[in-house]
């Protein structure tokens, strides 16, 4: 019995070690999870500003392209890194749900910080 418990314990340690290693080994073009969430939050607020601008009938596309070029340069990333990072963190169902929840929470925190008004709490579905 002791040998079985020792084997199970060793297997669990090995599994935990492997899982931590996988999390640290990101593909070269993928940003860290924290950095990706921070950039998504910044992009959300930029998109909000773009769509709230009165354009006098002008197309937003050229201005949006220019803003995103500056945005990526400011964050020292490429569009491809941004896209690949989002794809990486949303590729698995459970991890994707947690990633999206954290993005939403950070957006709500930032909104409250900027406006002083807390976001309404959503009811679980």
Phi, psi and omega in degrees: 000318179298322180294321179294315178298319178297318179297315179297316179298315179297320179295319178296317178298317179297317180296317179296319178297321179292319180297317179296322180295318180298321181295326182281334184269083179272149172302154186302327184265013181253131178281163177296158181301313181298315180296320179298315179296315178303317182290322177299317179298314177299317180296322179300314180292325177295315178299319178299316179296318180300315185280350177262000181279137174280125188255357182051040177081001180279152177286140179277341188305309180300320179293321181294317178300315180297316179297318179292324176300315178294320180301311180294321178296318180298323179272359178057044178225169174255164176301320181297319178298318180299310181295313181296324179294315178297316178300319181297312184282348179248013184280339180244135188308301183296315179295323179297315180298317179294320179298314180294318177301317181293322176300314181297317180298318179293322176298314180296319178297316180294319178299316179296320179298319183282325186254341185078007181244125180287145176291145178296143179283137180269150179276135177298143182260000000 
